Amino acid sequence: MLVIAAHPDDEVGCGGTLLLHRRARDDVQIVYVTDGRASRAGGLAPEAMAQQRRREAALVAPLLGLATAHWLGLREREWEEPDLVRRLRDLLRDRSPEIIYAPSRVDFHPEHIRVARCVAEAIGGARARIRVYQLHVPLTPVLVNLVTPIASVEDELRQAMRGYVTQLGSIERCFRMKRYGGCFHGIEGLAEEFWEMDAAAYRRIHTPTGDRDRSFRGVRARPLTDPLAYLVGLRARQGLRESSRAG
């Protein structure tokens, strides 16, 4: 298994599933693409933030049972896509993962979208299954085709995520979505939702696009407007679903 995280802490999107992989004694590795220096949390300067987020990732990775962490540490907002594509191709060739957990264009964060585009280019004709995980933008029932109940590891997940001290506000939004997922699917406790597909389908839905897709809305700090995150972009999700099936 290989997890591709645009920033340190993005793996919270599939963190409970990673803990279940650990229980099953699967080999799970993670790639941290950027150093997260652009975060404004806590008022830290960019360089100090980058160093802090690397320390946080080093603390959290073993708590999630990640066998190996690959820190690319590209300077957030300053990296070039061809460089990342090359690095990912080398890593995928060396590791040959069976399953890749990846971000997607169902997002509003430009770094998440750029990383997803690079993953699509790097995987080529790989045989790996791709599991798109959600961060602040829900996949919704339009796209979800795989659900993992994670109530049995909820306490472990929360403990691990507390290691990301600078990102706790953002992480709490992800936990709200896991709670919504459990309720929607009739699962007791939290659940993580994925959009699983083959490499060819992932490539199809990531044809060149701008860095910011305004089709989608994420959950916000206050939950009152969370339903809008599930309603806005319905047509765009339907279009992506059809594109993924076009092959």
C-alpha positions in Angstrom: 0.0 0.0 0.0 1.2 3.5 -0.8 -0.4 6.7 0.6 0.3 9.9 -1.3 -0.2 13.0 0.9 0.1 16.5 -0.6 0.8 17.8 3.0 1.8 16.3 6.3 -1.6 15.5 7.9 -3.5 14.8 4.7 -3.3 11.1 5.5 -6.0 11.7 8.1 -8.4 11.3 5.2 -7.7 7.5 5.3 -6.1 7.3 8.7 -8.5 4.8 10.2 -8.1 2.5 7.2 -4.3 2.7 7.6 -4.7 1.5 11.2 -6.8 -1.4 10.0 -4.0 -2.2 7.5 -1.6 -2.2 10.4 -3.8 -4.7 12.2 -3.7 -6.9 9.1 0.1 -6.6 9.0 0.0 -5.0 5.6 3.1 -3.0 4.4 1.9 0.6 4.2 4.2 3.4 3.1 3.6 7.1 2.7 4.9 9.9 0.5 4.7 13.4 2.0 4.9 15.6 -1.1 5.2 19.2 0.2 6.6 20.6 3.5 3.3 22.4 4.3 5.1 25.8 4.8 2.1 27.8 3.5 0.0 27.0 6.6 -0.8 30.1 8.6 -1.7 28.2 11.8 -0.1 29.5 15.0 1.5 32.5 13.2 4.7 30.6 12.4 7.0 31.8 9.7 7.2 29.6 6.6 10.5 28.0 7.4 9.5 27.3 11.0 6.2 25.9 9.9 7.9 23.5 7.5 10.2 22.2 10.2 7.4 21.9 12.6 5.2 19.9 10.2 8.1 17.5 9.4 8.5 16.9 13.2 4.7 16.3 13.5 4.8 13.8 10.5 7.7 11.9 12.1 5.7 11.5 15.3 2.4 10.5 13.6 3.6 8.1 11.0 4.6 5.3 13.4 1.4 5.8 15.4 -0.5 5.0 12.2 1.6 1.9 11.5 3.3 3.3 8.4 6.3 1.1 7.7 8.2 3.8 5.7 7.8 7.5 5.3 9.2 9.1 2.1 9.7 12.9 2.8 10.0 14.7 -0.5 9.6 18.0 1.3 8.9 20.1 -1.8 8.5 23.8 -0.9 4.7 24.3 -0.8 3.5 26.5 -3.8 7.0 26.6 -5.2 7.5 23.2 -6.8 7.3 22.1 -10.4 5.1 19.4 -11.6 7.6 17.6 -13.9 9.9 17.2 -10.9 7.2 15.5 -8.8 6.1 13.3 -11.7 9.7 12.0 -12.1 10.0 11.3 -8.4 6.7 9.5 -8.2 7.5 7.4 -11.2 10.8 6.3 -9.6 9.0 5.5 -6.4 6.2 3.6 -8.0 8.7 1.6 -10.1 10.7 0.7 -7.0 7.8 -0.1 -4.7 5.2 -1.5 -7.1 2.2 -1.0 -4.7 -1.0 -3.0 -5.1 -3.1 -0.1 -3.7 -2.5 3.6 -3.9 -4.4 6.0 -1.6 -4.4 9.3 -3.5 -6.0 12.8 -3.5 -8.2 13.8 -6.5 -9.6 16.8 -8.3 -12.7 16.6 -6.2 -11.2 19.3 -4.0 -10.7 23.1 -3.9 -7.1 23.2 -2.5 -4.7 23.9 -5.5 -1.9 21.8 -4.0 -4.2 18.7 -3.7 -5.3 19.1 -7.3 -1.8 19.5 -8.6 -0.5 16.5 -6.7 -3.5 14.4 -8.0 -2.6 15.5 -11.6 1.0 14.4 -11.1 -0.1 11.1 -9.6 -2.2 10.5 -12.7 0.7 11.2 -15.0 3.2 9.1 -13.0 1.1 5.9 -12.6 1.0 5.3 -16.4 -0.3 1.8 -17.0 0.2 0.6 -13.4 -1.9 -2.3 -12.2 -2.4 -0.8 -8.8 -5.9 0.0 -7.7 -6.4 3.7 -6.8 -8.4 4.6 -3.7 -9.3 8.3 -3.7 -9.7 9.6 -0.2 -11.5 12.7 0.8 -10.2 15.6 2.9 -12.5 18.6 3.3 -14.5 18.1 0.1 -16.9 15.1 0.3 -17.0 12.6 -2.5 -20.7 12.1 -1.7 -22.8 9.0 -2.7 -22.3 10.0 -6.3 -18.7 8.8 -6.3 -18.3 6.6 -3.1 -18.0 2.9 -3.9 -16.0 1.7 -0.9 -16.7 2.3 2.7 -14.6 1.3 5.7 -16.0 1.2 9.3 -13.3 2.5 11.6 -15.1 2.6 15.0 -12.7 -0.1 16.3 -9.7 2.2 15.7 -11.3 5.6 16.4 -9.4 6.2 19.7 -6.1 5.2 18.1 -6.8 7.5 15.2 -7.6 10.5 17.4 -4.5 9.9 19.5 -2.3 9.8 16.4 -3.9 12.9 14.9 -3.2 14.9 18.0 0.4 14.8 17.0 -0.4 17.3 14.3 -0.7 20.2 16.8 -0.6 22.9 14.1 -3.5 21.3 12.1 -6.0 20.2 14.7 -8.7 22.7 13.5 -8.5 21.3 10.0 -8.4 17.7 11.1 -11.6 18.1 13.1 -13.5 18.8 9.9 -12.3 15.5 8.5 -13.6 13.7 11.6 -17.0 15.4 11.1 -17.2 13.9 7.6 -16.3 10.5 8.9 -19.2 10.8 11.4 -21.5 11.8 8.5 -20.3 8.8 6.5 -21.1 6.4 9.3 -24.6 7.8 9.7 -25.3 7.8 6.0 -24.3 4.2 5.5 -26.0 2.9 8.7 -22.6 2.1 10.4 -22.2 2.5 14.1 -19.4 5.1 14.7 -17.1 6.6 12.1 -16.6 5.4 8.6 -14.2 6.4 5.8 -15.4 6.7 2.2 -13.4 6.1 -0.9 -13.8 6.2 -4.6 -11.8 3.1 -5.9 -10.9 2.7 -9.5 -8.1 1.4 -11.8 -5.2 3.5 -12.9 -6.7 4.1 -16.3 -9.8 5.6 -14.8 -7.8 7.8 -12.5 -5.9 9.1 -15.4 -9.1 9.9 -17.4 -10.6 12.0 -14.6 -7.4 14.0 -14.3 -7.0 15.4 -17.8 -5.3 18.8 -17.6 -7.3 21.3 -15.5 -6.6 24.5 -13.7 -5.0 24.6 -10.3 -8.3 25.6 -8.7 -11.6 23.9 -9.5 -14.5 26.1 -8.3 -17.0 23.3 -8.8 -16.7 22.1 -5.2 -17.1 23.4 -1.7 -15.5 22.1 1.4 -16.8 21.8 5.0 -16.0 24.9 6.9 -15.0 25.6 10.5 -18.6 25.8 11.7 -20.8 22.8 10.8 -24.0 24.8 10.0 -23.2 25.0 6.3 -21.8 21.5 5.9 -24.8 20.3 3.8 -23.7 22.8 1.1 -20.4 20.8 0.7 -22.5 17.8 -0.3 -24.8 19.7 -2.6 -22.5 22.0 -4.4 -20.8 20.4 -7.4 -23.3 17.6 -7.9 -23.2 17.9 -11.7 -19.4 18.0 -11.7 -19.3 14.8 -9.7 -21.7 13.1 -12.1 -19.5 14.1 -15.0 -16.4 12.7 -13.3 -18.2 9.5 -12.6 -19.1 9.1 -16.2 -15.5 9.9 -17.3 -14.2 7.2 -15.0 -16.4 4.7 -16.7 -15.7 5.8 -20.2 -13.1 3.1 -20.8 
